[in-house]
Amino acid sequence: MTRSPEWVPPGVDISVPSIARTYDFMLGGGHNFAVDRAVGEEIERVMPGLRDSARVSRAFLGRAVRFMTGQGIRQFLDIGSGIPTVANVHEVAQAQDPDCRVVYVDRDPVAVAHSELMLAGNDRAAIVQADMRDPEKILDSPQVRELIDLDEPLGLLMLLMLHWVPDESGPLELVGRYRAALAPGSFFALTHVTGDHQGENLEEATEVIKESRSPDQVTLRTHAQVSALFAGFELIEPGLVGCGEWRPSGPADIAGAAAMNTLVYAGIGRTS
């Protein structure tokens, strides 16, 4: 029987891969296990350069948060925040203004446990363990009620999350439930994996996830389908584009093969 490291919360089965931990591995983090690394390495084998895409996607987070703070946003709700790594939302936002408030949400107990450790002593940031499909529970959580004023503009982030919501679960309706809670002048940042430019390699990578015993499965969507998720929002220029192409701050933001920069669409919308 494999013994879990001391930092793993009780009840976590480390023999089953976790998408959050696999993503941590792709970003070069240290909170993952052999089973997660095996999935990540196999995905990288069938789709070389995917780690670069993960880095490009992560860089978008920083640009999105800095854009929102530049528009006056001082409170953020990060849905599906994952395992803490460098340049988290609170680090970026509070570097712009120490008074910024951030609530993270993730269902993965490892991600939540490490977030709690990371946020200890920061009275303007907190973590909620919840499923993104239950917005009412999230919005009524003690952490959100303490740190977030839903009568004021909010920065809502769903980065690399909605492709885990299949069509039958109603991703458009789910976004609408969050949108209904947002005050005018709020922003919504979204990134989503697409198969528009990838072909067979991405299909093979998706099959790796299906065969990995992971409970999470990818639903690839087209540009038009991802654009539809912004219903009720005004898209900010340059609209829905390849992740590295959304207002890059320098060559590093779009470094790598062009296909890797368009593996993930990114966009930001605003409520009126």
C-alpha positions as CSV (number, residue, x, y, z in Angstrom):
1,M,0.0,0.0,0.0
2,T,1.4,3.4,-1.0
3,R,1.7,5.8,1.9
4,S,0.6,9.4,1.2
5,P,3.0,12.2,2.1
6,E,2.1,14.1,5.2
7,W,0.9,17.1,3.2
8,V,-1.9,15.1,1.5
9,P,-5.3,15.5,3.2
10,P,-6.9,12.3,4.6
11,G,-9.0,10.4,2.2
12,V,-7.2,11.5,-1.0
13,D,-6.5,8.5,-3.2
14,I,-3.1,9.2,-4.8
15,S,-3.5,6.2,-7.0
16,V,-6.1,8.0,-9.1
17,P,-4.8,10.9,-11.3
18,S,-6.0,14.4,-10.7
19,I,-6.3,17.0,-13.4
20,A,-5.3,19.7,-10.9
21,R,-2.2,17.8,-10.0
22,T,-1.4,17.0,-13.6
23,Y,-1.6,20.7,-14.5
24,D,0.7,21.4,-11.5
25,F,3.2,19.0,-13.0
26,M,2.9,20.6,-16.5
27,L,3.7,24.0,-14.8
28,G,6.7,22.5,-13.1
29,G,5.1,22.4,-9.6
30,G,6.0,19.9,-6.9
31,H,2.5,18.9,-5.6
32,N,1.8,15.9,-7.9
33,F,2.3,12.1,-7.8
34,A,3.7,9.5,-10.1
35,V,0.2,8.7,-11.5
36,D,-0.3,12.4,-12.3
37,R,3.1,12.7,-13.9
38,A,2.5,9.6,-16.0
39,V,-0.7,11.2,-17.5
40,G,1.1,14.5,-18.1
41,E,4.1,12.8,-19.8
42,E,1.8,10.7,-22.0
43,I,-0.2,13.8,-23.0
44,E,3.1,15.6,-23.8
45,R,4.3,12.6,-25.8
46,V,1.3,12.6,-28.1
47,M,1.1,16.4,-28.2
48,P,4.6,17.9,-27.9
49,G,4.7,21.5,-26.6
50,L,1.7,21.2,-24.4
51,R,3.7,22.3,-21.4
52,D,4.5,25.6,-23.3
53,S,0.8,26.0,-23.8
54,A,0.2,25.6,-20.0
55,R,2.8,28.3,-19.4
56,V,1.2,30.6,-22.0
57,S,-2.2,30.0,-20.4
58,R,-0.9,30.8,-17.0
59,A,0.6,34.1,-18.2
60,F,-2.8,35.1,-19.4
61,L,-4.0,34.9,-15.8
62,G,-1.6,37.6,-14.8
63,R,-2.5,39.9,-17.7
64,A,-6.2,39.4,-17.0
65,V,-5.9,40.3,-13.3
66,R,-3.7,43.4,-14.1
67,F,-6.2,44.5,-16.7
68,M,-9.1,44.2,-14.2
69,T,-7.3,46.0,-11.5
70,G,-6.5,48.7,-14.0
71,Q,-10.3,49.0,-14.6
72,G,-10.9,49.5,-10.9
73,I,-11.7,46.0,-9.8
74,R,-10.6,45.2,-6.2
75,Q,-12.3,41.9,-5.6
76,F,-11.9,38.6,-7.4
77,L,-13.6,35.2,-7.5
78,D,-11.3,32.5,-9.1
79,I,-13.4,29.4,-9.9
80,G,-11.2,26.3,-10.3
81,S,-8.0,27.9,-8.9
82,G,-6.1,24.6,-8.7
83,I,-2.9,23.9,-6.7
84,P,-1.1,27.1,-5.7
85,T,1.9,28.0,-7.9
86,V,3.7,31.2,-8.7
87,A,1.7,34.4,-9.7
88,N,-1.6,33.4,-8.2
89,V,-4.5,35.9,-8.4
90,H,-4.0,37.4,-5.0
91,E,-0.3,37.8,-5.6
92,V,-0.9,39.7,-8.8
93,A,-3.9,41.7,-7.6
94,Q,-2.4,42.7,-4.2
95,A,0.8,43.7,-5.9
96,Q,-1.3,46.3,-7.7
97,D,-3.3,47.2,-4.6
98,P,-2.8,45.5,-1.2
99,D,-6.5,46.0,-0.4
100,C,-7.6,43.7,-3.2
101,R,-9.7,40.7,-2.0
102,V,-9.6,37.3,-3.5
103,V,-11.7,34.1,-3.0
104,Y,-10.5,30.9,-4.6
105,V,-12.7,28.0,-5.3
106,D,-11.6,24.4,-6.0
107,R,-13.1,21.0,-5.3
108,D,-9.7,19.2,-5.2
109,P,-8.8,18.6,-1.5
110,V,-5.1,18.8,-2.2
111,A,-5.5,22.2,-3.9
112,V,-7.7,23.4,-1.0
113,A,-5.2,22.2,1.6
114,H,-2.3,23.9,0.0
115,S,-4.3,27.1,-0.6
116,E,-5.1,27.2,3.1
117,L,-1.5,26.9,4.0
118,M,-0.5,29.5,1.4
119,L,-3.1,32.0,2.5
120,A,-2.6,31.7,6.2
121,G,-2.1,35.2,7.6
122,N,-3.6,36.9,4.5
123,D,-6.9,38.3,5.7
124,R,-7.9,39.4,2.2
125,A,-7.8,36.0,0.6
126,A,-9.5,32.7,1.2
127,I,-10.3,29.3,-0.3
128,V,-13.7,27.6,-0.7
129,Q,-13.9,23.8,-1.3
130,A,-16.8,23.4,-3.7
131,D,-17.8,22.3,-7.2
132,M,-18.1,25.0,-9.8
133,R,-21.5,23.6,-10.8
134,D,-23.0,24.9,-7.5
135,P,-22.7,28.7,-7.8
136,E,-25.3,29.4,-5.2
137,K,-23.3,27.4,-2.6
138,I,-20.2,29.2,-3.5
139,L,-21.7,32.7,-3.5
140,D,-23.3,32.0,-0.1
141,S,-20.2,30.6,1.5
142,P,-18.8,32.3,4.6
143,Q,-15.6,33.2,2.7
144,V,-17.4,35.0,-0.1
145,R,-19.8,36.7,2.3
146,E,-16.9,37.9,4.4
147,L,-14.6,39.1,1.5
148,I,-16.8,39.8,-1.5
149,D,-19.5,42.5,-1.9
150,L,-21.7,41.3,-4.7
151,D,-23.2,44.8,-5.0
152,E,-19.8,46.1,-6.2
153,P,-18.0,45.1,-9.5
154,L,-16.2,41.8,-9.3
155,G,-13.5,40.0,-11.4
156,L,-14.8,36.5,-12.1
157,L,-12.3,34.0,-13.5
158,M,-13.0,30.6,-15.0
159,L,-9.6,29.6,-16.5
160,L,-9.3,26.2,-18.1
161,M,-12.5,25.1,-16.4
162,L,-15.5,25.1,-18.7
163,H,-14.2,22.4,-21.0
164,W,-14.6,20.0,-18.1
165,V,-18.4,20.8,-18.2
166,P,-20.1,18.6,-20.8
167,D,-22.8,20.0,-23.0
168,E,-25.5,18.0,-21.2
169,S,-24.6,19.8,-18.0
170,G,-25.4,23.2,-19.5
171,P,-22.2,25.3,-19.4
172,L,-24.0,28.3,-20.9
173,E,-26.7,28.1,-18.2
174,L,-24.0,27.7,-15.6
175,V,-22.2,30.8,-16.6
176,G,-25.6,32.6,-16.6
177,R,-26.2,31.7,-13.0
178,Y,-22.9,33.4,-12.1
179,R,-23.5,36.3,-14.4
180,A,-26.9,37.0,-12.7
181,A,-25.1,37.6,-9.4
182,L,-22.6,40.1,-10.8
183,A,-23.0,43.8,-10.4
184,P,-22.8,46.1,-13.4
185,G,-19.2,46.8,-14.4
186,S,-18.0,43.4,-13.4
187,F,-15.6,41.4,-15.6
188,F,-15.5,37.7,-16.6
189,A,-12.3,36.0,-17.8
190,L,-12.5,32.7,-19.6
191,T,-10.0,30.3,-21.1
192,H,-11.1,27.1,-22.9
193,V,-9.4,24.3,-24.8
194,T,-10.4,24.1,-28.5
195,G,-9.8,21.5,-31.2
196,D,-10.2,24.1,-34.0
197,H,-6.5,24.1,-34.9
198,Q,-5.2,20.8,-33.5
199,G,-6.5,17.8,-35.4
200,E,-5.6,14.2,-34.5
201,N,-2.9,15.0,-31.9
202,L,-5.4,16.7,-29.6
203,E,-7.9,13.9,-30.0
204,E,-5.2,11.4,-29.0
205,A,-4.4,13.6,-26.0
206,T,-8.0,13.6,-25.0
207,E,-8.1,9.8,-25.2
208,V,-5.2,9.7,-22.8
209,I,-7.3,11.5,-20.2
210,K,-10.3,9.2,-20.9
211,E,-8.1,6.2,-20.3
212,S,-6.4,7.5,-17.2
213,R,-9.3,6.8,-14.8
214,S,-9.6,10.5,-14.1
215,P,-13.2,11.6,-13.3
216,D,-12.7,14.7,-15.4
217,Q,-13.1,14.6,-19.2
218,V,-12.5,17.3,-21.8
219,T,-15.3,18.7,-24.1
220,L,-13.6,20.5,-27.0
221,R,-15.5,23.5,-28.3
222,T,-15.2,25.6,-31.4
223,H,-14.6,29.4,-31.5
224,A,-18.3,30.0,-32.0
225,Q,-19.2,27.7,-29.1
226,V,-16.8,29.3,-26.7
227,S,-17.9,32.8,-27.8
228,A,-21.5,31.8,-26.9
229,L,-20.4,31.4,-23.3
230,F,-20.0,35.2,-23.2
231,A,-23.7,35.7,-23.7
232,G,-24.8,38.7,-21.7
233,F,-21.2,40.1,-21.5
234,E,-19.6,42.7,-23.8
235,L,-16.4,41.2,-25.1
236,I,-13.3,43.4,-24.5
237,E,-10.9,43.9,-27.4
238,P,-9.3,41.9,-29.0
239,G,-12.2,39.6,-28.4
240,L,-11.9,35.8,-28.2
241,V,-8.4,34.9,-29.4
242,G,-5.6,32.4,-28.9
243,C,-4.5,32.6,-25.3
244,G,-1.1,34.1,-26.0
245,E,-2.6,36.7,-28.3
246,W,-4.8,38.4,-25.7
247,R,-2.9,41.7,-25.2
248,P,0.5,40.1,-24.9
249,S,3.0,42.1,-22.7
250,G,6.0,40.8,-24.6
251,P,7.4,38.1,-26.9
252,A,7.4,35.6,-24.1
253,D,3.6,35.7,-23.8
254,I,3.3,34.2,-27.3
255,A,6.5,32.2,-27.5
256,G,6.4,28.7,-29.0
257,A,4.6,27.1,-31.9
258,A,1.6,29.0,-33.3
259,A,-0.6,26.0,-32.8
260,M,0.2,25.9,-29.1
261,N,-0.8,29.6,-28.7
262,T,-4.2,28.7,-30.2
263,L,-4.8,25.5,-28.3
264,V,-6.6,27.6,-25.7
265,Y,-9.0,30.5,-26.5
266,A,-9.0,33.4,-24.1
267,G,-11.3,36.3,-23.6
268,I,-12.7,38.9,-21.1
269,G,-16.2,40.2,-21.0
270,R,-17.8,43.0,-19.0
271,T,-21.3,43.3,-17.6
272,S,-23.3,46.5,-18.4
